[in-house]
Amino acid sequence: MSKVKSECLKKEEKPVVAICYDFDKTLSPDDMQAQGFIQKLGYEIGDFWKKSNGFAIKNDMDQNLAYMFTMKTESAGKVLFTKTELAKFGSEVKLFPGVEDWFERIRKYGEEKGVIVEHYIISSGLKEMIEGTSIAKKGAFKKIYATSFYCDENGVAVWPAQVVNYTNKTQFLFRITKGVLDVNNAAVNDFFSESDLRVPFRNMIYLGDSDTDIPCMKLVKTRGGYSIGVFNPETNDRTKVYKMTRDNRIDYFVPADYSENTELDTLIKTIIDKTVFNELLENKKNNDKKESGTRKLRRKKKDK
């Protein structure tokens, strides 16, 4: 099999902050499938997931593949299982407070500070549904990495195209940091020096809500970035974020309220502010390294 290498994003003159989001229970209060699709099949939400997860266990199958299979098979005679229909279900997905104008507002804040802010989705949820949401339609995201179907020439979902689970989510962080966004681009395995990374991990923020986000949270945190746990502001259930904090998975936790002047809003803006000064120091450090290396080479040439 030949390796595919497509065009990579170039390193920007200004610092880039990449904010990466899980979707279900991070940007939305519930699983996207549970906000209309499952009900349309005639299932209680719990019964659908019991059937799907049971199928996964019985067949030693990835749970995401199991839910994709269950969605497709149970749709027969009940729901058109097409890209268009899945997007329609996505358009009905409820979002947490402030999400609608969050992305552009934070992007503008970064712009005022001389920082490029990019938003990414890294989700086990369904890409076809995410693309149907109002925020995706507005172009909120630089890239959506999510579980998805291959759809035929009639738009019918027939086969898994991508499966994003909690462990392979981390590959997309490496794609973002290197600017190698195409999922088939083998350049993600190329060596990049820290100074050549388009988005160093220190400028990466990951927002998630649960155990499925832990590999990404841990990676971002250990590489010098910011891992943030969010919880539903209506239920105020902090059990998961308390555990992730005790287990050293996250740096901060806040209610999933994306409105202006909330804890989350202030936290993200503070990180952007910090980035401005961090990058001045990093540039100074890198320039000093280059200068010292150049002078060393010049001395060697003179000695000859």
C-alpha positions in Angstrom: 0.0 0.0 0.0 1.5 3.3 -1.1 1.7 6.2 1.4 -0.4 9.2 0.8 1.1 12.7 1.3 -1.0 15.7 0.7 -0.5 19.3 1.4 0.2 20.3 5.0 -0.7 23.6 6.6 2.2 26.0 6.9 3.4 27.4 10.2 1.9 30.8 10.7 3.7 34.0 11.6 1.3 34.5 14.5 0.9 31.9 17.3 -2.0 29.5 16.8 -4.1 28.2 19.6 -6.0 25.0 18.8 -9.1 24.4 21.0 -10.2 20.7 20.6 -13.7 19.6 21.7 -15.4 16.4 22.4 -19.1 16.9 21.3 -21.6 14.8 23.3 -21.9 16.3 26.8 -19.2 18.8 26.1 -21.0 21.0 23.6 -24.3 19.3 23.9 -26.1 18.1 27.1 -26.8 14.5 25.7 -25.7 12.0 23.2 -26.6 13.2 19.7 -28.4 9.9 18.8 -30.6 10.3 21.9 -32.0 13.6 20.7 -34.5 12.4 18.1 -32.9 9.5 16.2 -33.3 6.7 18.7 -36.9 7.8 19.5 -37.7 7.7 15.8 -36.7 4.1 15.8 -39.3 3.4 18.5 -36.7 2.7 21.2 -36.3 3.9 24.7 -32.8 5.5 24.9 -31.5 3.0 27.5 -32.8 0.0 25.5 -31.1 1.2 22.3 -27.7 1.5 24.0 -28.2 -1.8 25.9 -28.8 -3.5 22.5 -25.8 -1.8 20.9 -23.4 -2.4 23.7 -24.6 -6.0 24.1 -23.9 -6.6 20.4 -20.4 -5.2 20.9 -19.7 -7.5 23.8 -21.2 -10.6 22.1 -19.1 -10.1 19.0 -15.9 -8.7 20.5 -16.6 -5.5 18.5 -15.6 -1.9 19.0 -18.6 -0.1 20.6 -18.6 2.6 18.0 -18.9 0.0 15.2 -21.6 -1.7 17.2 -23.7 1.5 17.5 -23.2 2.2 13.7 -24.4 -1.3 12.9 -27.3 -1.0 15.2 -28.3 2.4 13.8 -28.2 1.1 10.3 -30.0 -2.2 10.9 -32.7 -0.8 13.1 -33.4 2.0 10.6 -34.7 -0.4 8.0 -38.4 0.4 7.3 -38.4 3.2 9.9 -35.9 6.0 8.9 -34.2 6.9 5.7 -30.6 6.1 6.6 -28.9 8.8 4.4 -26.4 11.6 4.9 -29.2 14.1 4.5 -31.5 12.6 7.1 -28.7 12.2 9.6 -27.8 15.8 9.1 -31.5 16.7 9.8 -31.3 14.9 13.1 -28.1 16.8 13.8 -29.9 20.1 13.3 -32.2 19.2 16.2 -29.3 18.6 18.7 -29.5 20.9 21.7 -26.4 22.9 22.6 -25.2 24.2 26.0 -25.7 27.9 26.8 -23.5 30.2 24.8 -22.3 27.6 22.3 -24.0 29.3 19.3 -21.8 32.4 19.3 -18.8 31.0 21.2 -16.5 30.1 18.4 -16.6 33.3 16.5 -16.4 35.3 19.8 -13.3 33.5 21.0 -11.8 33.7 17.5 -12.2 37.5 17.5 -10.8 37.7 21.0 -7.7 35.9 19.8 -7.4 38.1 16.8 -7.4 41.2 19.0 -4.5 39.7 20.9 -2.5 38.7 17.8 -3.3 35.0 18.2 -5.0 32.8 15.6 -7.7 30.6 17.3 -8.8 27.5 15.6 -11.6 25.1 16.8 -11.5 21.4 16.2 -14.0 18.5 17.0 -12.5 15.2 18.1 -15.6 13.0 18.8 -16.8 9.4 18.9 -20.1 10.8 17.8 -21.4 10.8 14.2 -19.8 13.3 11.8 -22.9 13.4 9.6 -25.0 14.6 12.6 -22.4 17.1 13.7 -22.2 18.5 10.2 -26.0 19.1 10.5 -25.7 21.3 13.6 -26.2 25.0 13.3 -22.6 25.7 14.5 -21.0 23.4 11.9 -23.1 25.0 9.2 -21.7 28.4 10.2 -18.2 27.1 9.7 -17.2 27.0 13.3 -14.7 24.3 13.0 -11.3 24.1 11.2 -11.8 20.3 11.0 -14.3 17.7 12.3 -12.7 14.4 13.3 -15.6 12.0 14.2 -17.0 8.6 13.5 -18.5 8.6 10.0 -20.2 6.5 7.3 -19.3 6.0 3.6 -22.3 7.1 1.7 -23.0 5.8 -1.8 -24.0 7.9 -4.9 -27.5 8.1 -3.5 -26.3 9.4 -0.2 -27.2 6.2 1.6 -24.9 5.3 4.5 -23.6 1.8 3.7 -20.3 1.3 5.5 -18.1 2.8 8.2 -15.6 5.3 6.8 -14.0 6.4 10.1 -14.3 5.1 13.6 -13.1 7.4 16.4 -12.8 5.8 19.8 -11.2 7.0 23.0 -7.7 5.7 22.2 -7.3 6.6 18.6 -8.6 10.2 19.3 -5.0 11.1 20.1 -3.8 10.7 16.5 -5.8 13.8 15.6 -3.9 15.8 18.2 -0.7 15.0 16.4 -2.3 15.9 13.1 -3.3 19.3 14.5 0.1 20.0 16.1 1.9 19.2 12.8 -0.7 20.8 10.5 -1.2 17.4 8.8 -5.0 17.5 8.9 -5.9 15.0 6.1 -6.6 11.6 7.8 -4.8 9.8 5.0 -1.7 11.9 5.0 1.2 9.8 6.2 3.3 12.9 6.9 1.8 12.8 10.4 4.6 10.3 11.1 7.4 12.7 9.9 9.7 14.2 12.4 9.1 17.9 13.3 11.3 19.9 15.6 9.5 21.7 18.4 10.1 25.1 16.7 8.6 23.8 13.4 5.3 22.6 14.9 2.4 24.6 13.6 0.5 24.3 16.9 2.9 23.3 19.7 1.2 21.3 22.4 1.7 24.2 24.8 -0.8 26.1 22.7 -3.4 23.3 22.6 -6.6 23.2 24.7 -8.7 20.1 25.1 -12.3 20.2 26.4 -14.1 17.0 27.4 -16.4 15.5 29.9 -15.6 11.9 30.7 -13.4 8.8 30.7 -13.5 8.6 26.9 -11.6 11.9 26.8 -8.8 10.8 29.2 -6.2 9.7 26.6 -6.4 13.1 24.8 -6.6 15.0 28.1 -3.5 13.2 29.5 -1.5 13.7 26.3 -2.3 17.4 26.1 -1.6 18.0 29.8 1.8 16.1 29.8 2.9 17.9 26.7 2.4 21.3 28.3 -1.1 22.2 27.0 -4.4 22.7 28.9 -6.9 20.0 29.7 -10.3 21.2 30.9 -13.2 19.1 32.2 -16.7 20.4 31.8 -19.9 19.4 33.5 -23.6 20.1 32.9 -24.5 23.4 34.6 -28.1 22.3 35.1 -27.4 19.1 37.0 -24.2 20.5 38.6 -22.9 16.9 38.8 -19.2 17.2 39.3 -18.4 13.5 40.0 -16.5 12.9 36.8 -14.5 16.1 36.8 -13.6 15.6 40.5 -12.3 12.1 39.7 -10.3 13.3 36.6 -8.8 16.1 38.8 -7.8 13.6 41.5 -6.3 11.3 38.8 -4.3 14.1 37.4 -6.1 14.0 34.0 -7.2 17.6 33.8 -5.9 21.0 34.9 -9.2 22.7 35.4 -13.0 22.1 35.5 -15.8 24.5 34.8 -19.6 24.4 34.0 -20.3 23.8 30.3 -21.7 27.4 30.0 -20.1 29.0 27.0 -21.7 32.4 27.5 -19.7 35.6 27.8 -18.1 36.3 31.2 -18.7 32.8 32.5 -15.9 30.7 34.2 -15.2 28.9 30.9 -15.1 32.1 28.9 -12.7 33.8 31.4 -10.5 30.7 31.6 -10.0 30.4 27.8 -9.3 34.1 27.4 -6.7 33.9 30.2 -5.0 31.0 28.4 -5.0 33.1 25.2 -3.5 36.0 27.1 -0.8 33.8 28.6 0.0 32.4 25.1 0.9 35.9 23.9 3.7 36.2 26.4 4.7 32.5 26.3 5.3 32.8 22.6 7.5 35.9 23.0 9.7 33.9 25.4 9.7 30.9 23.1 10.7 33.0 20.1 13.5 34.6 22.1 14.8 31.1 23.2 14.6 29.7 19.6 16.4 32.8 18.2 19.2 32.5 20.8 19.6 28.8 20.0 19.9 29.5 16.2 22.3 32.4 16.8 24.6 30.3 19.1 24.6 27.4 16.6 25.5 29.7 13.7 28.3 31.3 15.6 29.7 27.9 16.6 29.8 26.9 12.9 31.5 30.1 11.9 34.2 29.6 14.6 34.9 26.1 13.3 35.3 27.4 9.7 37.8 30.1 11.0 39.8 27.4 12.9 40.2 25.5 9.7 
